[in-house]
Amino acid sequence: PGAGGVEGKMAAPMSEGSPALDPGAAPYGNFPNYSRFHPPEGRVNLLPGGLLRSLFPGAARPLLGLDVGCNSGELSVALYRHLLGLQENEGSLDQPAAGKDLNLLCCDIDPVLIEKAQQCSPFPASISFANLDIMDSNAREPFLSSYLGRFGRSTFDIGFCMSVTMWIHLNHGDSGLVEFLSFLSSLCKYLLIEPQPWKCYRAAARRLRKLGRNDFDHFRSLAINGDMVERITQILTKDCAMELVCCFGSTSWDRSLLLFKS
């Protein structure tokens, strides 16, 4: 099920051949085969077992999760398994039990990646994948409200934003990043976020230039820069009234996993 579109926002249709497979050809972070160079285990192994139980000891089930910028879903599924303590070989047979504990809505701007995620999901009853531009308020508001309404809810229990902030920032500027974080903080009780460090911004801009493509509209004018963990923590705690609960450490590719609470 899709909402919102990506007209004009895809770098190139994936079917046009090898140029689209170049990382620089994915200016929204919509890399094919993303999990090959940043495997899901690198993140989920940093998270303690029983995290959902400790965060929501007496909460009604199912808990609702939102994964923004899910790519083709490998990390979403790995997070789901880890949070529910499911083994790699446990799939659809255990689905009804799993779905009672957590329902996860995953969205991405790229319809090709979402289609792949839908085809490969081992938990189709409790993990939903949707093509959605989260920065398009006309698309996101009715779509997310409709999903939450199915459970009689107005917010998600937990949101996941894994290596997405840079793409929002590069494509929508400082104000877009603040608006995005503000929106997520208003929609999620907890937010697990993995910001890209500033060196990744420079590398993304370099890749684009190497391909002879236009630079990111906002790259040279970003005033929010430098230590992005610190800057994003500042925005979430000062502007969005969230509290930093925990830093779960850093991945081998030097990205911190931060948990915030509204």
C-alpha positions, -999 to 999 in steps of 0.1 A, spaced: 0 0 0 15 33 -10 9 69 -1 27 99 -15 49 98 -45 85 102 -56 79 119 -89 110 138 -97 127 125 -67 143 92 -79 178 96 -91 172 72 -120 150 43 -126 168 12 -113 162 -6 -146 183 18 -166 215 -2 -159 247 2 -140 248 40 -134 218 37 -110 238 12 -89 265 38 -82 260 50 -47 262 86 -59 231 80 -80 210 77 -49 207 113 -37 179 103 -13 199 75 3 178 50 -17 208 26 -24 200 -8 -38 217 -35 -17 223 -11 11 225 -39 37 255 -54 20 278 -25 30 261 -17 64 248 -51 76 218 -50 101 237 -69 127 260 -39 131 231 -20 146 209 -46 163 238 -61 182 243 -28 200 207 -30 214 201 -49 246 177 -78 246 144 -71 263 145 -34 253 108 -32 246 99 -49 279 121 -24 298 107 6 279 70 -5 280 66 -27 311 28 -23 315 18 -10 281 -11 -25 261 0 -46 232 5 -45 203 31 -18 205 33 3 174 66 11 157 75 34 127 106 29 107 114 59 85 136 54 54 135 16 56 152 10 22 144 -26 12 135 -37 47 165 -59 58 172 -37 89 135 -33 97 131 -71 98 163 -75 118 152 -49 143 118 -66 146 133 -100 153 158 -86 178 132 -66 197 109 -96 200 137 -121 206 128 -141 175 155 -165 160 166 -161 124 145 -192 113 113 -180 130 91 -165 103 55 -166 94 46 -197 116 51 -175 147 36 -145 131 3 -143 150 22 -144 184 47 -119 171 21 -95 158 4 -94 192 35 -77 206 46 -53 179 33 -39 147 58 -21 126 51 4 98 81 9 75 82 36 48 106 48 22 106 73 -7 116 47 -33 88 25 -46 113 -1 -61 129 -7 -27 94 -9 -10 83 -35 -36 113 -56 -28 107 -53 9 71 -64 5 81 -94 -15 108 -106 10 91 -99 43 88 -129 66 62 -111 87 36 -96 63 9 -96 89 28 -75 114 54 -55 93 38 -32 67 60 -15 40 47 17 23 60 40 -3 58 74 14 78 107 12 78 115 49 86 152 41 53 155 21 29 166 48 -1 163 24 7 126 20 20 116 54 -7 131 76 -37 111 63 -16 80 57 -1 78 92 -34 89 109 -52 61 90 -26 35 101 -27 46 138 -65 48 136 -67 11 129 -54 6 164 -73 34 180 -41 53 186 -28 88 178 10 81 183 36 54 178 53 38 208 87 39 191 102 54 160 134 43 141 154 67 121 185 48 109 210 68 88 183 90 74 189 125 89 216 134 65 194 128 34 166 149 49 192 176 57 209 176 23 176 177 4 155 200 26 181 222 44 184 232 81 147 240 84 138 207 68 159 187 93 144 206 123 109 201 109 115 164 104 129 159 139 100 179 154 75 159 135 90 125 146 92 137 182 55 147 182 46 113 167 67 88 188 70 83 225 105 69 220 129 76 191 159 55 182 181 75 158 214 69 140 227 103 127 253 103 100 285 122 110 295 153 90 322 134 70 294 114 54 279 147 41 311 156 24 314 121 10 279 122 -4 285 156 -20 318 143 -35 301 112 -50 275 134 -67 301 157 -81 322 128 -94 292 116 -114 289 151 -129 255 156 -112 243 188 -96 254 193 -60 228 190 -32 208 222 -31 215 229 5 250 214 12 270 247 11 245 267 31 240 243 60 245 261 93 237 230 113 270 212 108 301 197 126 293 172 154 260 160 141 253 137 171 256 168 193 236 190 170 207 165 166 207 159 203 205 196 209 175 200 185 156 170 200 162 180 236 159 218 233 135 224 204 115 192 207 115 187 245 127 151 242 151 136 267 182 116 258 177 82 275 208 63 263 236 61 237 240 24 228 275 29 214 287 32 179 287 9 149 319 -2 132 313 25 106 313 51 133 276 60 138 260 64 172 227 48 182 208 72 204 175 67 222 153 97 230 120 99 250 93 125 245 
